[in-house]
Amino acid sequence: MNPETYRSGHIPGAVFWNITSDILLPDYRINFDSSAWQKLLENSGITNKTTVIAYGDFAATGAWLFWLFKVFGHNDVRVLNGGYQKWVSEGRPVAIDSQVITPTEYQLQTPDVNLRAFFHDVQESIGKADTVLVDVRTPQEYSGELFFMQPPQGTERAGHIPGAVSVYYESAVNEDGTFKSVEELQTLYTSKNITSDKEVITYCAVGGRSAHTWFVLKYLLGYSKVRNYDGSWNEWSRIPNIGIE
């Protein structure tokens, strides 16, 4: 969540992570440096046996962090269904004090690259009948009206990866932020021909919202062949002469 929201109230005992500085690099790529991730976990008081419950004030945050923890091999991590929005709406306790953290030692695992899709994977998947690309951004981003949630400027190229199917990530949640039922989710994705027998690659702008859809498909619907393209539009749109619709 953002610093202002955390200072105004958070779940008691919650450790604050700033997505911009703790997770992203200056170019908005996700920081996959193992030493940086290990240091972040140790400074957060997390050990290999810690049960981690991820949430934020942004609907995709919990599932995004879940995906990151799984990439780095953490065993016990959960997503708070409904996030901070649901917590507050139910009148649950809120704290405004910062958590006092005792640093730990964390034994980092070898990152699981099988949860990630890379540029060449996406490029090779275009046009394949057994693979589907899912663009989880807003319809305005998909159509090219917006680039990173604002009109394109300068050399910015807006649009979507050729052949990608548009399914806005928030279509998977109810108004209170909780996940929709399995039946509703199955209808949502199968209606777009996103089925469990296919290779599925999700993407958005920087890999956060697409991690949310990755979580829904893999952990709520049981899809076995789904990966998150974390380079997403931030990478694809900046590659010269690459195809864009």
C-alpha positions in Angstrom: 0.0 0.0 0.0 1.1 3.6 -0.3 2.8 5.3 2.7 -0.1 7.7 3.5 -2.6 4.8 3.6 -0.3 2.8 5.9 0.2 5.7 8.3 -3.5 6.5 8.4 -4.3 2.9 9.4 -3.3 -0.7 8.8 -3.9 -4.2 10.1 -2.2 -4.5 13.5 1.2 -6.0 13.2 1.4 -5.4 9.4 4.9 -4.7 8.0 4.9 -1.9 5.4 6.4 -2.4 1.9 6.5 0.4 -0.6 5.9 -1.1 -4.0 7.7 1.7 -5.8 11.0 1.5 -3.8 10.9 -2.1 -2.4 9.6 -4.0 -5.4 10.1 -2.0 -8.5 13.3 -0.6 -10.1 13.4 3.0 -11.4 12.4 1.8 -14.9 9.3 0.1 -13.3 10.6 -3.4 -13.9 10.3 -5.8 -11.0 13.5 -6.1 -9.0 14.4 -9.8 -9.2 17.8 -9.4 -7.6 18.0 -12.2 -5.1 20.2 -10.3 -2.5 17.7 -7.4 -2.5 14.8 -9.8 -2.0 16.6 -11.6 0.8 17.4 -8.3 2.5 13.8 -7.1 2.2 12.5 -10.3 3.9 15.1 -10.3 6.7 14.4 -6.6 7.4 10.8 -7.4 7.6 11.3 -10.1 10.2 10.4 -13.0 7.9 11.9 -16.4 8.2 11.5 -19.4 5.9 8.9 -20.8 8.3 6.8 -17.5 8.5 3.2 -17.6 7.4 2.9 -14.5 5.2 -0.5 -12.9 4.5 -0.3 -10.4 1.7 -2.6 -7.5 1.2 -2.8 -3.8 0.2 -5.1 -1.0 -0.6 -4.8 -1.8 -4.3 -6.9 -4.8 -5.4 -4.1 -6.6 -7.1 -1.4 -6.1 -4.4 -2.0 -9.3 -2.3 -1.9 -11.6 -5.3 1.1 -9.8 -6.8 3.1 -10.3 -3.6 1.9 -13.9 -3.5 3.3 -14.5 -6.9 6.6 -12.8 -6.0 6.9 -15.0 -2.8 6.3 -18.1 -4.9 8.8 -17.1 -7.5 11.4 -16.9 -4.7 10.3 -20.2 -3.2 8.5 -19.1 0.0 6.3 -22.0 1.2 3.5 -20.5 3.3 2.0 -17.4 1.8 -1.7 -16.4 1.6 -3.8 -13.7 0.0 -6.1 -11.7 2.2 -9.5 -12.1 0.4 -10.9 -8.6 -0.1 -7.7 -6.9 1.1 -7.7 -3.8 3.3 -11.0 -2.6 1.9 -12.8 -5.6 3.2 -11.0 -5.6 6.5 -12.1 -2.0 7.2 -15.7 -2.5 6.0 -16.2 -5.3 8.5 -15.1 -3.0 11.4 -12.0 -5.0 12.2 -9.2 -3.4 14.3 -6.9 -0.9 12.7 -3.5 0.3 14.0 -1.6 3.6 13.2 1.7 2.7 14.9 4.7 1.4 12.9 5.6 -2.2 13.5 8.8 -2.8 15.5 10.8 -5.3 13.6 13.5 -7.7 14.7 15.6 -8.6 11.7 15.9 -12.3 10.9 18.0 -14.6 8.7 16.4 -15.9 5.5 17.7 -18.8 3.4 16.7 -17.9 -0.1 15.6 -20.6 -2.6 16.5 -20.7 -6.3 14.0 -18.5 -8.1 11.3 -20.5 -9.9 11.5 -19.1 -13.5 8.6 -21.4 -14.5 6.2 -18.9 -13.0 7.4 -16.2 -15.3 7.0 -15.6 -19.0 9.7 -13.8 -20.8 9.7 -11.7 -24.0 10.7 -14.5 -26.2 8.0 -16.8 -24.7 5.3 -14.2 -25.6 6.7 -13.6 -29.0 6.7 -17.3 -29.8 3.2 -17.8 -28.5 1.5 -15.3 -30.9 -0.8 -17.1 -33.3 -0.5 -20.5 -31.5 -3.8 -22.3 -31.1 -2.8 -23.9 -27.8 -1.7 -20.6 -26.2 -3.7 -17.6 -25.1 -2.4 -14.2 -24.1 -4.6 -12.4 -21.6 -4.3 -8.6 -21.3 -5.7 -7.7 -17.9 -5.4 -3.9 -18.2 -8.4 -1.5 -18.5 -10.2 -1.5 -21.9 -8.8 2.0 -22.5 -5.2 0.7 -22.1 -6.0 -2.3 -24.3 -7.5 -0.2 -27.1 -4.6 2.3 -27.1 -6.4 5.2 -25.6 -4.1 5.2 -22.5 -0.5 4.3 -21.8 0.2 3.6 -18.1 -3.3 5.1 -17.3 -2.7 8.4 -19.2 -2.8 9.4 -22.8 0.4 8.4 -24.7 3.1 11.0 -24.8 6.2 11.5 -27.0 7.4 8.1 -28.3 5.2 6.0 -26.1 3.3 3.3 -28.0 -0.1 2.3 -26.8 -2.3 -0.7 -27.7 -1.9 -4.4 -27.0 0.1 -7.5 -28.0 -1.2 -9.0 -31.2 -3.9 -11.6 -30.6 -4.2 -10.9 -26.9 -7.6 -11.3 -25.3 -8.9 -8.5 -23.0 -10.2 -9.5 -19.6 -9.9 -6.7 -17.0 -8.4 -8.1 -13.8 -11.1 -6.6 -11.6 -13.7 -8.6 -13.5 -12.6 -11.4 -11.1 -13.7 -9.6 -7.9 -16.9 -8.5 -6.3 -17.7 -4.9 -5.3 -16.3 -5.6 -1.8 -12.9 -6.7 -3.3 -13.4 -10.4 -2.6 -13.0 -13.0 -5.3 -16.0 -14.1 -7.2 -17.2 -17.7 -6.9 -15.5 -20.5 -8.9 -18.6 -20.8 -11.1 -18.6 -17.1 -12.0 -14.8 -17.2 -12.6 -15.1 -20.3 -14.9 -17.8 -18.5 -16.9 -15.8 -15.3 -17.1 -12.7 -17.0 -18.6 -14.1 -19.8 -20.6 -16.4 -17.3 -22.4 -13.2 -15.7 -23.7 -11.8 -19.2 -24.7 -9.3 -19.1 -21.8 -9.4 -22.7 -20.9 -7.3 -24.9 -18.6 -6.0 -27.1 -21.5 -4.1 -24.1 -23.0 -0.9 -22.4 -22.1 -2.0 -19.1 -20.6 0.2 -16.0 -20.3 -1.1 -13.0 -18.4 0.3 -9.4 -18.7 -0.6 -5.8 -17.8 1.6 -2.7 -17.5 4.3 -3.8 -15.0 3.3 -7.3 -14.0 1.2 -6.6 -10.9 -2.4 -6.8 -12.1 -1.5 -9.7 -14.3 -0.1 -11.5 -11.2 -3.6 -11.2 -9.8 -5.2 -12.9 -12.8 -2.4 -15.5 -12.6 -3.4 -16.2 -9.0 -7.1 -16.5 -9.9 -6.4 -18.9 -12.8 -3.8 -21.1 -11.0 -5.0 -21.1 -7.4 -8.7 -20.6 -7.6 -9.5 -22.4 -10.9 -6.6 -24.9 -10.9 -5.1 -24.0 -14.3 -1.7 -25.8 -14.5 -0.2 -24.0 -17.4 -0.3 -20.3 -16.6 2.6 -17.8 -16.4 2.9 -14.1 -15.7 4.7 -11.9 -18.2 6.2 -9.5 -15.7 7.9 -7.4 -18.4 4.4 -6.7 -19.6 3.6 -3.5 -21.6 6.4 -1.7 -19.9 8.8 -3.9 -21.8 6.9 -4.9 -25.0 5.9 -1.3 -26.0 9.5 -0.1 -25.8 11.1 -2.7 -28.1 11.6 -1.2 -31.6 9.7 -2.6 -34.5 7.8 -5.1 -32.4 4.2 -5.8 -33.4 1.4 -3.8 -31.7 -2.4 -3.8 -32.2 
